[in-house]
Amino acid sequence: MHIPSDTAHIASMRAFVGAIGRHSGCSDETIEDLRLAITEACGQALEQDAAPEGIVLRTSVDGERLTVEIEPAGSFERTGRDGEVVGRWALIQALFPDAELQDQGGSAVLRLAAQIG
């Protein structure tokens, strides 16, 4: 799914992930966690003007896992002065401890894996 760089379109992405999660067999709690994480990643990208061409969301199912990728996800400040995880990244990691943020040619990609069932 591809959305323009406008906060008005984040709701469409949330609905899309909800439908994919439901179709894949994720629990309601997991679906809500995915929606929240996606909102934060999209918000980060739009806040930093990191997505002039829009934001792409990719999903795939592999066995018992639904993988969601958001690109670009923006660059997250991941640690505060005392080394603690902070801000939006702290929230995403609380929801998805295995969350990965990778730089792919100057574009940050956030990868989340959710359990199905």
C-alpha positions in Angstrom: 0.0 0.0 0.0 1.3 3.5 -0.8 -0.1 6.7 0.8 0.8 10.3 0.1 2.8 12.4 2.6 -0.2 13.7 4.5 -1.4 12.7 7.9 -5.0 12.4 6.6 -4.0 9.2 4.9 -2.6 7.4 8.0 -6.2 6.3 8.8 -6.3 4.4 5.5 -3.0 2.6 6.4 -4.4 1.7 9.9 -7.5 0.3 8.3 -5.5 -1.7 5.7 -3.3 -3.3 8.5 -6.4 -4.0 10.5 -7.9 -5.9 7.6 -4.7 -7.8 6.8 -4.3 -8.7 10.5 -7.9 -9.9 10.8 -7.6 -11.9 7.5 -4.4 -13.5 8.7 -5.8 -14.5 12.1 -4.1 -12.1 14.4 -5.8 -11.4 17.8 -7.7 -8.1 18.3 -4.9 -6.9 20.7 -2.2 -7.6 18.1 -4.1 -5.7 15.4 -4.4 -2.7 17.7 -0.7 -2.9 18.5 0.1 -3.0 14.8 -2.2 0.0 14.2 -0.5 2.0 16.9 3.0 1.2 15.8 2.2 2.1 12.3 0.7 5.4 13.4 3.9 6.2 15.3 6.2 5.3 12.4 4.2 7.2 9.8 4.0 10.2 12.2 7.7 10.1 12.7 8.4 10.0 8.9 5.9 12.9 8.2 7.2 15.0 11.1 10.7 14.8 9.8 9.7 15.3 6.1 11.4 11.9 5.5 8.6 10.8 3.1 8.3 13.4 0.3 7.2 10.6 -2.1 4.8 9.1 0.4 4.9 6.1 2.6 4.9 2.4 1.6 3.5 -0.4 3.7 4.3 -4.0 2.8 2.9 -7.1 4.5 3.7 -10.8 4.2 2.7 -13.9 6.0 5.2 -16.7 6.8 3.8 -19.5 8.8 2.6 -18.1 12.1 4.0 -14.6 11.6 2.7 -11.5 9.9 5.5 -9.2 8.9 4.7 -5.5 8.3 7.3 -3.1 6.8 6.9 0.7 6.7 9.2 2.8 4.5 10.3 5.4 5.2 9.7 5.3 8.9 11.8 8.3 9.8 14.8 8.2 12.1 14.0 7.6 15.7 15.9 9.0 18.6 16.3 5.7 20.4 18.1 6.6 23.6 18.0 9.4 26.0 20.9 10.9 28.0 20.9 8.0 30.5 20.8 5.4 27.8 17.1 4.6 28.2 15.0 3.9 25.2 12.8 7.0 24.6 9.9 8.5 22.7 8.1 6.8 19.8 10.8 4.1 19.6 10.2 3.1 23.2 6.5 2.7 22.5 7.1 0.6 19.4 9.6 -1.6 21.2 7.2 -2.1 24.1 4.6 -3.4 21.6 7.1 -5.3 19.4 10.3 -6.1 21.2 11.7 -7.6 18.0 11.1 -4.4 16.0 13.9 -3.6 13.5 14.8 -0.3 12.1 17.2 -0.6 9.1 18.7 2.0 6.9 18.3 0.9 3.3 20.1 3.4 1.1 19.2 6.4 3.1 15.6 5.4 3.8 14.7 3.9 7.2 12.6 0.8 7.1 10.7 -0.3 10.2 10.0 -4.1 10.3 7.5 -5.5 12.8 6.6 -9.2 13.2 3.3 -10.2 14.8 2.2 -13.6 16.0 -0.8 -15.1 14.1 -3.4 -16.9 16.2 
